[in-house]
Amino acid sequence: MTACAIEPPSTSGADGVPEAGCVITADGAYAARLAPAGDCWFPERWTLDGPEPYAVPLPGNQPEEPGTGVQPMGDGRVLIHRLAAGRHTFSLLYPTGPGTGELPLGAVDCPEPGTRLTLLPPAPGGARAYALASGVRSSVVWLVTGGASGPERLAEVPGRCSGGVWLDGTGRLLALDRELGGRTKTVVVDLERAAVSPLLQIADGSNDRLLLADPDSGLLLISSDAPSPGQERLGWGVLGSTLPVRFPRCLLLPDCVVTPFAIQPGQVLMPENCAVGLRIDGAFGTWVGTWRPAERRVRHLPAPEGWLAGTGVWTAEGVLRLPYATPATPCGLTELAAPRENAGAAEQGRTDAGPRPSTESTEPGPPTRPGTRPEASPGAQPEARPGAGLGARSGAELGARSGAGLGAGPGAELGARPEPPMAGTAAAPETGAPAAPETRGPAAPETRGPAPSVTRTAVPVPARPVPLQQAPLGRLVTN
């Protein structure tokens, strides 16, 4: 299973109250959240991979402060991040009969004013946990647990960083959205080498962020204002592809905020078939959307009561599992199957023996209520396709998948591996949307031997495209 988050759900919301939600391990086995107990908050671990989900409360000697960070580990323990007297302290919590055991891990000091330290999304494998200290001039990636002893400073990246998306299955390559010079671009940090290289740059003057990535298929969910200057748009691309980044109109919902939170795993070489879970916030409240690049439409579904909004995981079979908590069911899990349709046959009006198109509403709003007539669906419109590509196959090793940085790579050859098909490749650009300048060809850092234990400042690595014939499909190689 795959689950990614852009900001930890446990960070403070309005009036200092933790936002609804939880954090789920990369494999979907455990979750953790701050649970309410009257006016107080305490950590709670959920087990999601059993016959039925169940919660284990992990209260400490005193209630937790709003905004306390929690994250489940692969062995069932829960990492907790507290801020006390200007110091960031970390501990591992675990159940011990009627009580809660606590293993202190150490503390991190952030003396520079304006520095914010948050937990990064759970790393693949669940044995390590990382934190990001974002300062005004630079940001530091910390290994909080899983190292030799105590928090370990790994890499310093120039600029103020946010986000955090894992690009491989080993927890080595971390994508961060870096603000530098008034623009935000995504960079990749190789945690073994403490090296940084550009990953996503659609246009010189655009703000480009990576929201989600699936290592199996290479599907990327991107936020950028390149197709519509001054307006953030959701787009998608494929890691290593030379085809343009696409910004579907069906993902542009008027007066709604659309946030992707999970991608269907296991769809190797089929990124256009991956189902994506969307959190949609609008005038009607918060609900769930599902979308596949091949279908070019959004299906709107009611969220379960008590949904820990913005959290969930997909199974490889296309079932979306959403955690929820109500007074009657303090630990629940709803499963929604994402229907599939033959997008090509649907567009041409053909009838075949495949799955029929869903009757779910595809309008920019919640599911249609009885007695109302929705407006025309935006999903039938052509996709916006600025001239920014996903390019040259170069970058550091991405575990079990061949791929590369985003951008055009004029000297790269596609070699033996065909490009995966993408829906709507003949679609015209959206009316009125200016074409973005040609994409540059950033690349992730080159692969070398194990890094020394000392902390180093991440340094840029020159982009050198590699023909695919020299990059085996089982892994990605950079010269």
Stockholm file with secondary structure:
# STOCKHOLM 1.0

chainA/1-479         MTACAIEPPSTSGADGVPEAGCVITADGAYAARLAPAGDCWFPERWTLDGPEPYAVPLPGNQPEEPGTGVQPMGDGRVLIHRLAAGRHTFSLLYPTGPGTGELPLGAVDCPEPGTRLTLLPPAPGGARAYALASGVRSSVVWLVTGGASGPERLAEVPGRCSGGVWLDGTGRLLALDRELGGRTKTVVVDLERAAVSPLLQIADGSNDRLLLADPDSGLLLISSDAPSPGQERLGWGVLGSTLPVRFPRCLLLPDCVVTPFAIQPGQVLMPENCAVGLRIDGAFGTWVGTWRPAERRVRHLPAPEGWLAGTGVWTAEGVLRLPYATPATPCGLTELAAPRENAGAAEQGRTDAGPRPSTESTEPGPPTRPGTRPEASPGAQPEARPGAGLGARSGAELGARSGAGLGAGPGAELGARPEPPMAGTAAAPETGAPAAPETRGPAAPETRGPAPSVTRTAVPVPARPVPLQQAPLGRLVTN
#=GR chainA/1-479 SS CBCCCSSCTTSBCGGGCBCSCCEECTTSSEEEEEEEETTEEEEEEEECSSSSCEEEECCCSSCCCTTCEEEECTTSCEEEEEEETTEEEEEEEEEETTEEEEEEEEEEECCSTTCEEEECCCCTTSSCEEEEEECSSEEEEEEEESSSSSCEEEEEEESEEEEEEECSSSSCEEEEEEEETTEEEEEEEETTTTEEEEEECSSTTCCEEEEEECTTTCEEEEEESSSSTTSCEEEEEETTCCSBCBBCGGGCCTTCEEEEEEECCCCTTCGGGCCEEEEEEETTEEEEEEEETTTTEEEEECCCTTBCTTCCEECTTSEEEEEECCSSCSSEEEEEECCCCCHHHHHHTCCCSSCCCCCSCCSSSSSCCTTCCCCCCGGGSCCBCCSCBCCCSCSSCCTTCCCCCSSCCTTCCCTTSCCCCCTTTTCCCCTTCCCCCCCCCCCCCCCCSCCCSSCEECCCCCCCCCCGGGSCTTSCCCC
#=GC SS_cons         CBCCCSSCTTSBCGGGCBCSCCEECTTSSEEEEEEEETTEEEEEEEECSSSSCEEEECCCSSCCCTTCEEEECTTSCEEEEEEETTEEEEEEEEEETTEEEEEEEEEEECCSTTCEEEECCCCTTSSCEEEEEECSSEEEEEEEESSSSSCEEEEEEESEEEEEEECSSSSCEEEEEEEETTEEEEEEEETTTTEEEEEECSSTTCCEEEEEECTTTCEEEEEESSSSTTSCEEEEEETTCCSBCBBCGGGCCTTCEEEEEEECCCCTTCGGGCCEEEEEEETTEEEEEEEETTTTEEEEECCCTTBCTTCCEECTTSEEEEEECCSSCSSEEEEEECCCCCHHHHHHTCCCSSCCCCCSCCSSSSSCCTTCCCCCCGGGSCCBCCSCBCCCSCSSCCTTCCCCCSSCCTTCCCTTSCCCCCTTTTCCCCTTCCCCCCCCCCCCCCCCSCCCSSCEECCCCCCCCCCGGGSCTTSCCCC
//
